Structures are given as C-alpha cells and as structure tokens.
Amino acid sequence: MRDNAPELPEDIQFSDLDRSVRARLRTLSKENAESVGLHLVMAGRLLDEQPELSYEHAQAAVRRAGRVDVVREAAGLAAYRTGRFAEALRELRTVRRLNGSSEHLAIMADCERGLGRPERALALASSPEAEGLEPAARVELAIVASGARLELGEPDAAVAALATPEVRGATGVLAVRVAQARATALEAAGKTAEAEAELAPYTEQQLAEASGQLVGDDEDDVVVYDLDDEVETEVETEVESDEVETIESESADVVEHAGADEEGVDAPAAVDEADEARAEDQL
C-alpha cells in the first residue's frame, strides 16, 4: 500500500455502508472499492467520538478515490468536525460541483463563521440554494445565521433569524438546538428571563446531547476549535471568493473526470488542483 492508512478493524464489512454509498463506488475497481468503502465505514463510525481518527480514515479514502462525491463528502465532514474549516469548505464545494447538491450548505456557512467571515455565512444562508433545502437543513442554516448575526453584534437580528414558524416548529434534538440558539441570542439581547424560559422545558441530558451537535452551535454550547497556524496560513493565501458559487460552469469538468478510476489506487491530486484553480478563477 502506498500510504500510511489507519488500521481497519476486522469486524467491519463493505456491506456496512449504505446502499446508495456503495453504488457511488461502482466506478472503482472491486478491490479499490472494497478498501475505500471500509475506510468510509470507519470515518462515519468514528466521526463523533474520535474525529481525528475519522479524519485519517477519510483521507485514506480520498487518496484512493478522490473523484467520488461521497468520498469527498466524508473528508469534508471529518475536516469540519476537527476544526479544519478551510479544508472542509473546499471539500464540500467540490462535492457540490460533483453532484450539484447543496445539502451541506449549513456546514459550509458554519465553516465561514469558523474562519471569521460571518458575512459570508449570511450570504450563503440567503442564497437561492438555501431555498431548495429540506426543512431540517433550513433550520440548521437559520441556527448558523443566528450565530453569525451575534458575531456581527446584531442580537435582535439573531433572535429574528430563529423566529420563523418553520424554525419554531422543529422537533426532536433539532428543537432543543433551536432553543439553545434562541436562548443565546435572547441573552445577548438583554432578555434574560426569556432566555431562561427557552431552556426550561428541557432536561440537562437533553441539553447536553443537543450541544454535542457542532453545526451552528455557539461558543457557550460547544467545544471551540482553535485554528492552528497551518489553517491560518491557508486562509491568508486563499483567493477571495464570492459568497455564492455557481455549479453550471463546472459541469464540463465533472463530466470529464467522472469516468471509472483505473485499477488500484486513484490519484486525484493533480485533477483536484486543476479543478480548484478553475473554480477560484471564476469566483
């Protein structure tokens, strides 16, 4: 094997992958698909409890199948969970170019917040792509937008971002997360009593479980990942982009590179650099 991939336990199987994910790997050779699939299984299994190891498995998959959207998706999510916001943003932009989906728009917006760019987070939240999201994803995006408003010193706008019927109608864990975000915004707006009332219906366990969800959570509710020097340098050299990307101009490149990988290990690095360069030239 050409890379130092993390060890794969014996108790996992390719069939542990969701059927739709397995289908995405059909462009690979059988042997390569098996290896990539097992690393994806581990990336998903470890994402919450051991995000760094999840990230290593996702990177191992990328080295073998970097042109497959679900592989880049795993890499983006793992990078996000480990606080590598610039990297996560690039990976999820690549996913959007490959499959046209904006399902991770909330995470992309939260990455912009993590990079200290709340204005860009708000631009994504108000983009045309946001209107086509599933209801739960729109609620997630509203939570991120509320946090961005707080970072801009606009507490009243932060409260308003979470006041729509759709957001207030969230259920389950998402409803708890909405309450936490509203409480944070209300507290910032000087409405302490209302903030306390938001959290009153929930137990400490419910609040703790909801706080474990990273997307859109505010500093008081989650572990804050500091950007290390490598990420900061990466951000400084990143080409300034418009807040909303277009997908159509990339379709020809996607078609060009969407063919089956060669037998064995995929080598996407040169292709990815070219894709990124073209994309940034257009941004």
C-alpha positions as CSV (number, residue, x, y, z in Angstrom):
1,M,0.0,0.0,0.0
2,R,1.4,3.4,-0.9
3,D,0.2,5.4,2.1
4,N,0.1,5.1,5.9
5,A,-3.6,4.4,6.2
6,P,-5.1,3.8,9.6
7,E,-5.7,0.2,10.5
8,L,-9.0,-1.3,9.7
9,P,-10.6,-3.5,12.3
10,E,-11.7,-7.0,11.4
11,D,-15.3,-6.5,12.4
12,I,-16.3,-4.2,9.6
13,Q,-17.7,-5.1,6.2
14,F,-18.3,-3.3,2.9
15,S,-22.0,-4.1,3.4
16,D,-22.0,-1.8,6.4
17,L,-22.1,1.1,4.0
18,D,-25.5,2.5,3.0
19,R,-26.5,1.0,-0.4
20,S,-26.5,4.4,-2.1
21,V,-22.9,5.0,-1.0
22,R,-21.9,1.6,-2.3
23,A,-23.5,2.5,-5.6
24,R,-21.3,5.6,-5.8
25,L,-18.2,3.4,-5.6
26,R,-19.1,1.3,-8.6
27,T,-16.7,3.4,-10.8
28,L,-13.8,1.9,-8.9
29,S,-12.2,-1.5,-9.3
30,K,-13.6,-4.1,-7.0
31,E,-10.5,-4.2,-4.8
32,N,-10.3,-0.4,-4.6
33,A,-14.0,0.0,-3.9
34,E,-13.7,-2.5,-1.0
35,S,-10.8,-0.6,0.6
36,V,-12.4,2.8,0.1
37,G,-15.7,1.5,1.5
38,L,-14.1,0.1,4.6
39,H,-12.4,3.4,5.3
40,L,-15.7,5.2,4.8
41,V,-17.4,2.9,7.3
42,M,-14.7,3.8,9.9
43,A,-14.9,7.5,9.0
44,G,-18.6,7.5,9.8
45,R,-18.3,5.3,12.8
46,L,-15.7,7.5,14.5
47,L,-16.9,10.9,13.4
48,D,-18.5,11.9,16.7
49,E,-16.3,10.2,19.3
50,Q,-12.9,10.1,17.6
51,P,-13.0,12.8,14.9
52,E,-9.2,12.9,14.3
53,L,-9.1,9.2,13.6
54,S,-12.2,9.6,11.5
55,Y,-10.4,12.3,9.5
56,E,-7.4,9.9,8.9
57,H,-9.8,7.3,7.5
58,A,-11.5,9.8,5.3
59,Q,-8.1,11.0,4.0
60,A,-7.2,7.4,3.2
61,A,-10.3,7.1,1.2
62,V,-9.6,10.3,-0.7
63,R,-6.2,9.1,-1.7
64,R,-7.8,6.1,-3.3
65,A,-10.9,7.7,-4.8
66,G,-10.8,11.5,-4.8
67,R,-13.2,11.8,-7.7
68,V,-16.1,10.2,-5.9
69,D,-18.5,12.6,-4.3
70,V,-19.3,10.6,-1.2
71,V,-15.6,10.2,-0.5
72,R,-15.0,14.0,-0.7
73,E,-18.2,14.4,1.4
74,A,-16.7,12.2,4.2
75,A,-13.5,14.2,4.0
76,G,-15.3,17.4,4.3
77,L,-17.4,16.4,7.3
78,A,-14.4,14.9,9.1
79,A,-12.4,18.1,8.4
80,Y,-15.3,20.2,9.8
81,R,-15.5,18.1,12.9
82,T,-11.8,18.6,13.6
83,G,-11.9,22.3,13.1
84,R,-10.2,22.3,9.7
85,F,-12.7,24.8,8.4
86,A,-10.8,26.0,5.3
87,E,-10.3,22.4,4.2
88,A,-13.8,21.4,5.0
89,L,-15.1,24.3,2.9
90,R,-13.0,23.3,-0.1
91,E,-14.1,19.7,0.1
92,L,-17.8,20.5,0.4
93,R,-17.5,22.9,-2.5
94,T,-16.0,20.1,-4.5
95,V,-18.9,17.8,-3.5
96,R,-21.4,20.4,-4.7
97,R,-19.6,20.7,-8.0
98,L,-19.6,16.9,-8.4
99,N,-23.2,16.2,-7.6
100,G,-25.0,19.5,-7.6
101,S,-26.3,19.1,-4.1
102,S,-26.4,21.9,-1.5
103,E,-27.4,19.7,1.4
104,H,-24.3,20.7,3.4
105,L,-24.9,24.4,3.0
106,A,-25.3,24.9,6.7
107,I,-22.0,23.3,7.4
108,M,-20.4,25.4,4.7
109,A,-21.8,28.5,6.3
110,D,-20.6,27.5,9.7
111,C,-17.1,27.0,8.2
112,E,-17.3,30.6,7.1
113,R,-18.0,31.5,10.7
114,G,-15.2,29.4,11.9
115,L,-12.9,31.3,9.5
116,G,-14.1,34.6,10.9
117,R,-16.3,35.5,8.0
118,P,-19.9,35.8,9.3
119,E,-20.9,38.0,6.4
120,R,-20.2,35.1,4.0
121,A,-22.2,32.8,6.3
122,L,-25.2,35.1,6.0
123,A,-24.7,35.3,2.2
124,L,-24.9,31.5,2.0
125,A,-28.0,31.5,4.2
126,S,-29.8,33.9,1.9
127,S,-28.6,32.3,-1.3
128,P,-31.0,30.7,-3.9
129,E,-29.6,27.3,-3.0
130,A,-30.9,27.7,0.6
131,E,-34.5,27.9,-0.6
132,G,-34.3,24.4,-2.1
133,L,-33.1,22.7,1.1
134,E,-35.1,20.2,3.1
135,P,-36.9,21.8,6.1
136,A,-34.4,20.4,8.7
137,A,-31.5,21.7,6.7
138,R,-33.1,25.2,6.5
139,V,-33.5,25.2,10.3
140,E,-29.8,24.2,10.7
141,L,-28.9,27.1,8.4
142,A,-31.1,29.5,10.4
143,I,-29.1,28.5,13.6
144,V,-25.9,29.2,11.8
145,A,-27.3,32.6,10.6
146,S,-28.3,33.5,14.1
147,G,-24.8,32.8,15.3
148,A,-23.4,34.9,12.5
149,R,-25.6,37.8,13.5
150,L,-24.3,37.6,17.0
151,E,-20.7,37.7,15.8
152,L,-21.6,40.9,13.9
153,G,-23.1,42.4,17.1
154,E,-26.7,42.2,16.0
155,P,-28.5,40.3,18.8
156,D,-32.0,41.4,17.7
157,A,-31.4,40.1,14.2
158,A,-30.0,36.9,15.7
159,V,-33.3,36.4,17.6
160,A,-35.3,37.2,14.5
161,A,-33.4,34.6,12.4
162,L,-34.9,32.0,14.7
163,A,-38.4,33.3,14.9
164,T,-40.0,31.9,11.7
165,P,-42.7,29.3,12.0
166,E,-40.5,26.7,10.3
167,V,-37.7,27.1,12.9
168,R,-40.1,27.3,15.8
169,G,-41.8,24.1,14.6
170,A,-38.6,22.0,14.7
171,T,-38.9,18.7,16.6
172,G,-36.6,16.3,18.5
173,V,-33.0,17.2,19.0
174,L,-33.2,19.9,16.5
175,A,-35.9,21.7,18.6
176,V,-33.5,21.6,21.6
177,R,-30.8,23.1,19.5
178,V,-33.1,25.9,18.3
179,A,-34.0,26.6,21.9
180,Q,-30.3,26.8,22.8
181,A,-29.5,29.1,20.0
182,R,-32.6,31.3,20.8
183,A,-31.5,31.4,24.5
184,T,-28.0,32.6,23.5
185,A,-29.5,35.3,21.2
186,L,-32.0,36.4,23.8
187,E,-29.4,36.6,26.4
188,A,-27.2,38.8,24.1
189,A,-30.3,41.0,23.5
190,G,-30.6,41.5,27.3
191,K,-33.7,39.3,27.6
192,T,-32.5,37.0,30.3
193,A,-35.9,35.9,31.5
194,E,-37.0,34.9,28.0
195,A,-33.7,33.1,27.5
196,E,-34.3,31.0,30.6
197,A,-37.8,30.2,29.5
198,E,-36.5,28.8,26.2
199,L,-34.4,26.2,28.0
200,A,-36.8,25.4,30.8
201,P,-38.8,22.6,29.1
202,Y,-35.6,20.5,28.6
203,T,-33.6,18.3,30.9
204,E,-29.9,18.7,31.4
205,Q,-29.3,15.5,29.5
206,Q,-31.3,16.7,26.5
207,L,-29.4,20.0,26.5
208,A,-26.1,18.2,26.8
209,E,-26.9,15.8,23.9
210,A,-28.0,18.7,21.7
211,S,-24.8,20.6,22.5
212,G,-22.8,17.7,21.0
213,Q,-24.1,18.7,17.6
214,L,-21.4,21.1,16.2
215,V,-23.3,22.7,13.3
216,G,-24.3,26.2,14.2
217,D,-23.7,25.9,17.9
218,D,-22.5,29.0,19.7
219,E,-19.4,29.2,21.8
220,D,-21.2,28.7,25.1
221,D,-22.6,25.4,23.9
222,V,-19.8,23.6,22.2
223,V,-16.1,22.9,22.3
224,V,-14.4,25.7,20.3
225,Y,-11.8,24.5,17.9
226,D,-8.9,27.0,17.5
227,L,-7.4,27.4,14.1
228,D,-3.8,26.2,14.1
229,D,-1.1,28.0,12.3
230,E,-1.4,25.8,9.2
231,V,-5.0,26.6,8.8
232,E,-4.4,30.3,9.4
233,T,-1.7,30.4,6.7
234,E,-4.0,28.6,4.4
235,V,-6.8,31.1,4.9
236,E,-4.4,34.1,4.4
237,T,-3.4,32.7,1.0
238,E,-6.9,31.7,-0.1
239,V,-8.3,33.6,-3.1
240,E,-11.2,35.8,-2.1
241,S,-14.4,34.3,-3.4
242,D,-18.0,35.4,-3.9
243,E,-20.3,34.1,-1.3
244,V,-22.5,32.1,-3.7
245,E,-20.9,29.7,-6.2
246,T,-22.4,28.5,-9.4
247,I,-22.4,24.9,-10.5
248,E,-23.2,25.1,-14.1
249,S,-19.7,26.3,-15.2
250,E,-18.2,23.3,-13.6
251,S,-20.4,20.7,-15.3
252,A,-18.0,20.1,-18.2
253,D,-15.1,19.4,-15.8
254,V,-17.3,17.0,-13.8
255,V,-18.2,15.1,-16.9
256,E,-14.6,15.0,-18.0
257,H,-13.4,13.4,-14.7
258,A,-16.4,11.3,-13.8
259,G,-15.2,8.2,-15.6
260,A,-14.1,5.0,-13.8
261,D,-10.9,5.0,-11.9
262,E,-8.1,2.8,-13.0
263,E,-7.4,-0.5,-11.3
264,G,-6.0,0.0,-7.8
265,V,-5.5,3.4,-6.2
266,D,-6.9,6.6,-7.5
267,A,-4.6,9.5,-7.8
268,P,-6.7,12.7,-7.8
269,A,-4.3,15.3,-6.6
270,A,-3.4,16.9,-10.0
271,V,-7.1,16.8,-11.1
272,D,-8.2,18.4,-7.8
273,E,-5.6,21.2,-8.1
274,A,-6.8,22.0,-11.6
275,D,-10.4,21.9,-10.6
276,E,-9.7,24.3,-7.6
277,A,-7.7,26.6,-9.8
278,R,-10.5,26.8,-12.4
279,A,-13.1,27.4,-9.7
280,E,-11.2,30.1,-8.0
281,D,-10.5,31.9,-11.3
282,Q,-14.3,32.1,-11.7
283,L,-15.1,33.2,-8.1
